[in-house]
Amino acid sequence: MKYKIYKLEYNNEVIYVGYTTRTLKERKRNGYKYIPRDILNESNIILIEETDDISRERYYIEKYRIEGYNLYNIEKGAGYDKALYYKD
């Protein structure tokens, strides 16, 4: 399956990284739980890459956080094993 890894930019700042199998326009129109509607309406959705590897979403989330962007992403991204992170 091909995944579209994308970013949302607002005022030339990356604010969110995600993936979808739909068109980017459909994905943006669906809305986001943690992004205020006014910011979402003013943001641009930009394709980063198309891939079979869903974990590339996680790669880009980490990349943009390291670069200092304050992302709205709550999760660490697809392919992240929470069980390994939350060991007792």
Backbone as XML, in Angstrom:
<?xml version="1.0"?>
<chain id="A" units="angstrom">
  <residue number="1" name="MET">
    <atom name="N" x="0.845" y="-1.183" z="0.000"/>
    <atom name="CA" x="0.000" y="0.000" z="0.000"/>
    <atom name="C" x="0.884" y="1.238" z="0.000"/>
  </residue>
  <residue number="2" name="LYS">
    <atom name="N" x="0.512" y="2.219" z="-0.780"/>
    <atom name="CA" x="1.245" y="3.488" z="-0.827"/>
    <atom name="C" x="0.665" y="4.466" z="0.179"/>
  </residue>
  <residue number="3" name="TYR">
    <atom name="N" x="1.547" y="5.035" z="0.976"/>
    <atom name="CA" x="1.169" y="6.057" z="1.945"/>
    <atom name="C" x="1.725" y="7.391" z="1.492"/>
  </residue>
  <residue number="4" name="LYS">
    <atom name="N" x="0.962" y="8.435" z="1.696"/>
    <atom name="CA" x="1.441" y="9.787" z="1.446"/>
    <atom name="C" x="1.841" y="10.367" z="2.795"/>
  </residue>
  <residue number="5" name="ILE">
    <atom name="N" x="3.114" y="10.631" z="2.954"/>
    <atom name="CA" x="3.610" y="11.296" z="4.158"/>
    <atom name="C" x="3.582" y="12.793" z="3.847"/>
  </residue>
  <residue number="6" name="TYR">
    <atom name="N" x="2.961" y="13.549" z="4.743"/>
    <atom name="CA" x="2.766" y="14.970" z="4.468"/>
    <atom name="C" x="3.036" y="15.803" z="5.711"/>
  </residue>
  <residue number="7" name="LYS">
    <atom name="N" x="3.141" y="17.103" z="5.477"/>
    <atom name="CA" x="3.273" y="18.050" z="6.585"/>
    <atom name="C" x="2.268" y="19.167" z="6.393"/>
  </residue>
  <residue number="8" name="LEU">
    <atom name="N" x="1.873" y="19.751" z="7.505"/>
    <atom name="CA" x="1.074" y="20.969" z="7.486"/>
    <atom name="C" x="2.002" y="22.109" z="7.872"/>
  </residue>
  <residue number="9" name="GLU">
    <atom name="N" x="1.953" y="23.187" z="7.109"/>
    <atom name="CA" x="2.747" y="24.372" z="7.410"/>
    <atom name="C" x="1.818" y="25.554" z="7.655"/>
  </residue>
  <residue number="10" name="TYR">
    <atom name="N" x="2.160" y="26.318" z="8.675"/>
    <atom name="CA" x="1.423" y="27.526" z="9.034"/>
    <atom name="C" x="2.455" y="28.621" z="9.265"/>
  </residue>
  <residue number="11" name="ASN">
    <atom name="N" x="2.330" y="29.721" z="8.554"/>
    <atom name="CA" x="3.314" y="30.815" z="8.644"/>
    <atom name="C" x="4.736" y="30.308" z="8.429"/>
  </residue>
  <residue number="12" name="ASN">
    <atom name="N" x="4.921" y="29.460" z="7.433"/>
    <atom name="CA" x="6.227" y="28.889" z="7.067"/>
    <atom name="C" x="6.855" y="28.041" z="8.162"/>
  </residue>
  <residue number="13" name="GLU">
    <atom name="N" x="6.041" y="27.559" z="9.083"/>
    <atom name="CA" x="6.500" y="26.666" z="10.146"/>
    <atom name="C" x="5.785" y="25.326" z="10.007"/>
  </residue>
  <residue number="14" name="VAL">
    <atom name="N" x="6.516" y="24.237" z="10.157"/>
    <atom name="CA" x="5.894" y="22.914" z="10.150"/>
    <atom name="C" x="5.144" y="22.754" z="11.467"/>
  </residue>
  <residue number="15" name="ILE">
    <atom name="N" x="3.846" y="22.413" z="11.390"/>
    <atom name="CA" x="3.051" y="22.274" z="12.614"/>
    <atom name="C" x="2.527" y="20.854" z="12.827"/>
  </residue>
  <residue number="16" name="TYR">
    <atom name="N" x="2.602" y="20.012" z="11.780"/>
    <atom name="CA" x="2.060" y="18.658" z="11.909"/>
    <atom name="C" x="2.630" y="17.790" z="10.801"/>
  </residue>
  <residue number="17" name="VAL">
    <atom name="N" x="2.880" y="16.522" z="11.120"/>
    <atom name="CA" x="3.291" y="15.524" z="10.136"/>
    <atom name="C" x="2.318" y="14.367" z="10.242"/>
  </residue>
  <residue number="18" name="GLY">
    <atom name="N" x="1.890" y="13.849" z="9.103"/>
    <atom name="CA" x="0.955" y="12.739" z="9.111"/>
    <atom name="C" x="1.096" y="11.877" z="7.882"/>
  </residue>
  <residue number="19" name="TYR">
    <atom name="N" x="0.220" y="10.873" z="7.808"/>
    <atom name="CA" x="0.168" y="10.034" z="6.615"/>
    <atom name="C" x="-1.290" y="9.796" z="6.253"/>
  </residue>
  <residue number="20" name="THR">
    <atom name="N" x="-1.507" y="9.495" z="4.983"/>
    <atom name="CA" x="-2.840" y="9.181" z="4.495"/>
    <atom name="C" x="-2.733" y="8.330" z="3.246"/>
  </residue>
  <residue number="21" name="THR">
    <atom name="N" x="-3.802" y="7.629" z="2.934"/>
    <atom name="CA" x="-3.899" y="6.916" z="1.661"/>
    <atom name="C" x="-4.876" y="7.659" z="0.747"/>
  </residue>
  <residue number="22" name="ARG">
    <atom name="N" x="-5.529" y="8.671" z="1.282"/>
    <atom name="CA" x="-6.465" y="9.492" z="0.500"/>
    <atom name="C" x="-5.712" y="10.632" z="-0.175"/>
  </residue>
  <residue number="23" name="THR">
    <atom name="N" x="-6.439" y="11.493" z="-0.853"/>
    <atom name="CA" x="-5.796" y="12.680" z="-1.400"/>
    <atom name="C" x="-5.489" y="13.628" z="-0.235"/>
  </residue>
  <residue number="24" name="LEU">
    <atom name="N" x="-4.520" y="14.486" z="-0.428"/>
    <atom name="CA" x="-4.167" y="15.434" z="0.629"/>
    <atom name="C" x="-5.308" y="16.400" z="0.909"/>
  </residue>
  <residue number="25" name="LYS">
    <atom name="N" x="-6.015" y="16.786" z="-0.129"/>
    <atom name="CA" x="-7.156" y="17.688" z="0.045"/>
    <atom name="C" x="-8.230" y="17.036" z="0.919"/>
  </residue>
  <residue number="26" name="GLU">
    <atom name="N" x="-8.518" y="15.756" z="0.665"/>
    <atom name="CA" x="-9.502" y="15.041" z="1.486"/>
    <atom name="C" x="-9.032" y="14.938" z="2.931"/>
  </residue>
  <residue number="27" name="ARG">
    <atom name="N" x="-7.754" y="14.655" z="3.121"/>
    <atom name="CA" x="-7.220" y="14.503" z="4.476"/>
    <atom name="C" x="-7.348" y="15.801" z="5.256"/>
  </residue>
  <residue number="28" name="LYS">
    <atom name="N" x="-6.990" y="16.908" z="4.652"/>
    <atom name="CA" x="-7.065" y="18.195" z="5.350"/>
    <atom name="C" x="-8.516" y="18.564" z="5.662"/>
  </residue>
  <residue number="29" name="ARG">
    <atom name="N" x="-9.400" y="18.295" z="4.725"/>
    <atom name="CA" x="-10.809" y="18.612" z="4.909"/>
    <atom name="C" x="-11.423" y="17.822" z="6.065"/>
  </residue>
  <residue number="30" name="ASN">
    <atom name="N" x="-10.883" y="16.645" z="6.360"/>
    <atom name="CA" x="-11.395" y="15.795" z="7.434"/>
    <atom name="C" x="-11.177" y="16.411" z="8.816"/>
  </residue>
  <residue number="31" name="GLY">
    <atom name="N" x="-10.217" y="17.318" z="8.954"/>
    <atom name="CA" x="-9.966" y="17.990" z="10.226"/>
    <atom name="C" x="-8.969" y="17.261" z="11.107"/>
  </residue>
  <residue number="32" name="TYR">
    <atom name="N" x="-8.574" y="17.936" z="12.162"/>
    <atom name="CA" x="-7.582" y="17.408" z="13.101"/>
    <atom name="C" x="-8.041" y="17.745" z="14.502"/>
  </residue>
  <residue number="33" name="LYS">
    <atom name="N" x="-7.966" y="16.786" z="15.376"/>
    <atom name="CA" x="-8.477" y="16.934" z="16.738"/>
    <atom name="C" x="-7.757" y="18.020" z="17.542"/>
  </residue>
  <residue number="34" name="TYR">
    <atom name="N" x="-6.445" y="18.128" z="17.387"/>
    <atom name="CA" x="-5.656" y="19.015" z="18.248"/>
    <atom name="C" x="-5.204" y="20.313" z="17.582"/>
  </residue>
  <residue number="35" name="ILE">
    <atom name="N" x="-5.623" y="20.535" z="16.335"/>
    <atom name="CA" x="-5.223" y="21.762" z="15.651"/>
    <atom name="C" x="-6.429" y="22.695" z="15.577"/>
  </residue>
  <residue number="36" name="PRO">
    <atom name="N" x="-6.304" y="23.904" z="16.109"/>
    <atom name="CA" x="-7.421" y="24.850" z="16.048"/>
    <atom name="C" x="-7.866" y="25.095" z="14.601"/>
  </residue>
  <residue number="37" name="ARG">
    <atom name="N" x="-9.158" y="25.196" z="14.403"/>
    <atom name="CA" x="-9.737" y="25.320" z="13.058"/>
    <atom name="C" x="-9.171" y="26.513" z="12.297"/>
  </residue>
  <residue number="38" name="ASP">
    <atom name="N" x="-8.978" y="27.660" z="12.949"/>
    <atom name="CA" x="-8.462" y="28.833" z="12.238"/>
    <atom name="C" x="-7.037" y="28.600" z="11.733"/>
  </residue>
  <residue number="39" name="ILE">
    <atom name="N" x="-6.226" y="27.930" z="12.526"/>
    <atom name="CA" x="-4.863" y="27.610" z="12.100"/>
    <atom name="C" x="-4.903" y="26.594" z="10.963"/>
  </residue>
  <residue number="40" name="LEU">
    <atom name="N" x="-5.741" y="25.594" z="11.091"/>
    <atom name="CA" x="-5.863" y="24.581" z="10.033"/>
    <atom name="C" x="-6.293" y="25.224" z="8.718"/>
  </residue>
  <residue number="41" name="ASN">
    <atom name="N" x="-7.267" y="26.109" z="8.773"/>
    <atom name="CA" x="-7.761" y="26.760" z="7.554"/>
    <atom name="C" x="-6.683" y="27.570" z="6.854"/>
  </residue>
  <residue number="42" name="GLU">
    <atom name="N" x="-5.758" y="28.127" z="7.609"/>
    <atom name="CA" x="-4.692" y="28.950" z="7.040"/>
    <atom name="C" x="-3.426" y="28.156" z="6.717"/>
  </residue>
  <residue number="43" name="SER">
    <atom name="N" x="-3.417" y="26.878" z="7.025"/>
    <atom name="CA" x="-2.217" y="26.070" z="6.797"/>
    <atom name="C" x="-2.222" y="25.459" z="5.396"/>
  </residue>
  <residue number="44" name="ASN">
    <atom name="N" x="-1.046" y="25.086" z="4.950"/>
    <atom name="CA" x="-0.865" y="24.409" z="3.667"/>
    <atom name="C" x="-0.495" y="22.966" z="3.929"/>
  </residue>
  <residue number="45" name="ILE">
    <atom name="N" x="-1.058" y="22.049" z="3.155"/>
    <atom name="CA" x="-0.706" y="20.637" z="3.267"/>
    <atom name="C" x="0.236" y="20.314" z="2.111"/>
  </residue>
  <residue number="46" name="ILE">
    <atom name="N" x="1.381" y="19.734" z="2.452"/>
    <atom name="CA" x="2.453" y="19.539" z="1.475"/>
    <atom name="C" x="2.929" y="18.086" z="1.529"/>
  </residue>
  <residue number="47" name="LEU">
    <atom name="N" x="2.963" y="17.448" z="0.375"/>
    <atom name="CA" x="3.458" y="16.075" z="0.278"/>
    <atom name="C" x="4.958" y="16.050" z="0.530"/>
  </residue>
  <residue number="48" name="ILE">
    <atom name="N" x="5.399" y="15.174" z="1.434"/>
    <atom name="CA" x="6.826" y="14.974" z="1.671"/>
    <atom name="C" x="7.326" y="13.827" z="0.801"/>
  </residue>
  <residue number="49" name="GLU">
    <atom name="N" x="6.611" y="12.689" z="0.869"/>
    <atom name="CA" x="6.988" y="11.544" z="0.046"/>
    <atom name="C" x="5.850" y="10.535" z="-0.018"/>
  </residue>
  <residue number="50" name="GLU">
    <atom name="N" x="5.887" y="9.688" z="-1.040"/>
    <atom name="CA" x="4.996" y="8.536" z="-1.141"/>
    <atom name="C" x="5.847" y="7.305" z="-0.914"/>
  </residue>
  <residue number="51" name="THR">
    <atom name="N" x="5.352" y="6.374" z="-0.089"/>
    <atom name="CA" x="6.165" y="5.240" z="0.320"/>
    <atom name="C" x="5.301" y="4.052" z="0.725"/>
  </residue>
  <residue number="52" name="ASP">
    <atom name="N" x="5.896" y="2.885" z="0.740"/>
    <atom name="CA" x="5.247" y="1.692" z="1.293"/>
    <atom name="C" x="5.540" y="1.564" z="2.779"/>
  </residue>
  <residue number="53" name="ASP">
    <atom name="N" x="6.486" y="2.347" z="3.279"/>
    <atom name="CA" x="6.966" y="2.253" z="4.663"/>
    <atom name="C" x="6.272" y="3.298" z="5.533"/>
  </residue>
  <residue number="54" name="ILE">
    <atom name="N" x="5.239" y="2.855" z="6.249"/>
    <atom name="CA" x="4.442" y="3.771" z="7.071"/>
    <atom name="C" x="5.267" y="4.409" z="8.202"/>
  </residue>
  <residue number="55" name="SER">
    <atom name="N" x="6.356" y="3.766" z="8.608"/>
    <atom name="CA" x="7.172" y="4.312" z="9.693"/>
    <atom name="C" x="7.921" y="5.586" z="9.283"/>
  </residue>
  <residue number="56" name="ARG">
    <atom name="N" x="7.878" y="5.944" z="8.003"/>
    <atom name="CA" x="8.503" y="7.196" z="7.573"/>
    <atom name="C" x="7.819" y="8.401" z="8.216"/>
  </residue>
  <residue number="57" name="GLU">
    <atom name="N" x="6.538" y="8.247" z="8.596"/>
    <atom name="CA" x="5.866" y="9.319" z="9.323"/>
    <atom name="C" x="6.630" y="9.620" z="10.608"/>
  </residue>
  <residue number="58" name="ARG">
    <atom name="N" x="6.976" y="8.584" z="11.345"/>
    <atom name="CA" x="7.709" y="8.748" z="12.598"/>
    <atom name="C" x="9.058" y="9.419" z="12.347"/>
  </residue>
  <residue number="59" name="TYR">
    <atom name="N" x="9.744" y="9.003" z="11.277"/>
    <atom name="CA" x="11.033" y="9.602" z="10.929"/>
    <atom name="C" x="10.898" y="11.122" z="10.792"/>
  </residue>
  <residue number="60" name="TYR">
    <atom name="N" x="9.876" y="11.570" z="10.061"/>
    <atom name="CA" x="9.715" y="13.011" z="9.833"/>
    <atom name="C" x="9.255" y="13.756" z="11.083"/>
  </residue>
  <residue number="61" name="ILE">
    <atom name="N" x="8.449" y="13.124" z="11.913"/>
    <atom name="CA" x="8.072" y="13.750" z="13.183"/>
    <atom name="C" x="9.326" y="14.009" z="14.007"/>
  </residue>
  <residue number="62" name="GLU">
    <atom name="N" x="10.177" y="12.996" z="14.134"/>
    <atom name="CA" x="11.424" y="13.157" z="14.890"/>
    <atom name="C" x="12.322" y="14.199" z="14.246"/>
  </residue>
  <residue number="63" name="LYS">
    <atom name="N" x="12.449" y="14.168" z="12.930"/>
    <atom name="CA" x="13.301" y="15.115" z="12.194"/>
    <atom name="C" x="12.879" y="16.558" z="12.469"/>
  </residue>
  <residue number="64" name="TYR">
    <atom name="N" x="11.588" y="16.837" z="12.326"/>
    <atom name="CA" x="11.135" y="18.221" z="12.522"/>
    <atom name="C" x="11.196" y="18.637" z="13.980"/>
  </residue>
  <residue number="65" name="ARG">
    <atom name="N" x="10.997" y="17.730" z="14.913"/>
    <atom name="CA" x="11.162" y="18.093" z="16.334"/>
    <atom name="C" x="12.621" y="18.406" z="16.641"/>
  </residue>
  <residue number="66" name="ILE">
    <atom name="N" x="13.536" y="17.617" z="16.112"/>
    <atom name="CA" x="14.969" y="17.885" z="16.308"/>
    <atom name="C" x="15.332" y="19.247" z="15.729"/>
  </residue>
  <residue number="67" name="GLU">
    <atom name="N" x="14.705" y="19.603" z="14.605"/>
    <atom name="CA" x="14.966" y="20.908" z="13.983"/>
    <atom name="C" x="14.315" y="22.060" z="14.751"/>
  </residue>
  <residue number="68" name="GLY">
    <atom name="N" x="13.550" y="21.734" z="15.792"/>
    <atom name="CA" x="13.001" y="22.774" z="16.657"/>
    <atom name="C" x="11.558" y="23.162" z="16.405"/>
  </residue>
  <residue number="69" name="TYR">
    <atom name="N" x="10.871" y="22.439" z="15.532"/>
    <atom name="CA" x="9.464" y="22.756" z="15.276"/>
    <atom name="C" x="8.593" y="22.222" z="16.405"/>
  </residue>
  <residue number="70" name="ASN">
    <atom name="N" x="7.623" y="23.013" z="16.805"/>
    <atom name="CA" x="6.683" y="22.652" z="17.859"/>
    <atom name="C" x="5.447" y="22.036" z="17.200"/>
  </residue>
  <residue number="71" name="LEU">
    <atom name="N" x="5.468" y="20.727" z="17.013"/>
    <atom name="CA" x="4.402" y="20.037" z="16.286"/>
    <atom name="C" x="3.185" y="19.786" z="17.160"/>
  </residue>
  <residue number="72" name="TYR">
    <atom name="N" x="2.029" y="19.752" z="16.521"/>
    <atom name="CA" x="0.780" y="19.385" z="17.189"/>
    <atom name="C" x="0.650" y="17.866" z="17.348"/>
  </residue>
  <residue number="73" name="ASN">
    <atom name="N" x="1.544" y="17.101" z="16.757"/>
    <atom name="CA" x="1.466" y="15.650" z="16.865"/>
    <atom name="C" x="1.507" y="15.220" z="18.323"/>
  </residue>
  <residue number="74" name="ILE">
    <atom name="N" x="0.563" y="14.365" z="18.713"/>
    <atom name="CA" x="0.516" y="13.815" z="20.061"/>
    <atom name="C" x="1.291" y="12.497" z="20.106"/>
  </residue>
  <residue number="75" name="GLU">
    <atom name="N" x="1.066" y="11.660" z="19.109"/>
    <atom name="CA" x="1.743" y="10.360" z="19.010"/>
    <atom name="C" x="3.112" y="10.540" z="18.379"/>
  </residue>
  <residue number="76" name="LYS">
    <atom name="N" x="3.969" y="9.559" z="18.553"/>
    <atom name="CA" x="5.308" y="9.598" z="17.974"/>
    <atom name="C" x="5.314" y="9.198" z="16.507"/>
  </residue>
  <residue number="77" name="GLY">
    <atom name="N" x="4.200" y="8.654" z="15.998"/>
    <atom name="CA" x="4.102" y="8.312" z="14.583"/>
    <atom name="C" x="3.920" y="6.835" z="14.355"/>
  </residue>
  <residue number="78" name="ALA">
    <atom name="N" x="3.517" y="6.501" z="13.158"/>
    <atom name="CA" x="3.271" y="5.112" z="12.787"/>
    <atom name="C" x="4.547" y="4.290" z="12.890"/>
  </residue>
  <residue number="79" name="GLY">
    <atom name="N" x="4.391" y="3.057" z="13.310"/>
    <atom name="CA" x="5.533" y="2.168" z="13.444"/>
    <atom name="C" x="6.220" y="2.262" z="14.794"/>
  </residue>
  <residue number="80" name="TYR">
    <atom name="N" x="5.750" y="3.156" z="15.654"/>
    <atom name="CA" x="6.331" y="3.321" z="16.991"/>
    <atom name="C" x="5.732" y="2.285" z="17.920"/>
  </residue>
  <residue number="81" name="ASP">
    <atom name="N" x="6.568" y="1.528" z="18.591"/>
    <atom name="CA" x="6.106" y="0.456" z="19.473"/>
    <atom name="C" x="5.980" y="0.984" z="20.893"/>
  </residue>
  <residue number="82" name="LYS">
    <atom name="N" x="4.753" y="1.329" z="21.298"/>
    <atom name="CA" x="4.511" y="1.883" z="22.619"/>
    <atom name="C" x="4.890" y="0.892" z="23.720"/>
  </residue>
  <residue number="83" name="ALA">
    <atom name="N" x="4.729" y="-0.393" z="23.468"/>
    <atom name="CA" x="5.054" y="-1.409" z="24.481"/>
    <atom name="C" x="6.532" y="-1.350" z="24.863"/>
  </residue>
  <residue number="84" name="LEU">
    <atom name="N" x="7.388" y="-1.068" z="23.894"/>
    <atom name="CA" x="8.814" y="-0.969" z="24.190"/>
    <atom name="C" x="9.132" y="0.290" z="24.990"/>
  </residue>
  <residue number="85" name="TYR">
    <atom name="N" x="8.372" y="1.358" z="24.747"/>
    <atom name="CA" x="8.616" y="2.622" z="25.411"/>
    <atom name="C" x="8.091" y="2.640" z="26.840"/>
  </residue>
  <residue number="86" name="TYR">
    <atom name="N" x="6.978" y="1.986" z="27.086"/>
    <atom name="CA" x="6.327" y="2.060" z="28.375"/>
    <atom name="C" x="6.568" y="0.819" z="29.238"/>
  </residue>
  <residue number="87" name="LYS">
    <atom name="N" x="7.739" y="0.240" z="29.180"/>
    <atom name="CA" x="8.050" y="-0.904" z="30.037"/>
    <atom name="C" x="8.103" y="-0.490" z="31.487"/>
  </residue>
  <residue number="88" name="ASP">
    <atom name="N" x="7.718" y="-1.395" z="32.374"/>
    <atom name="CA" x="7.771" y="-1.119" z="33.824"/>
    <atom name="C" x="9.204" y="-1.142" z="34.323"/>
  </residue>
</chain>
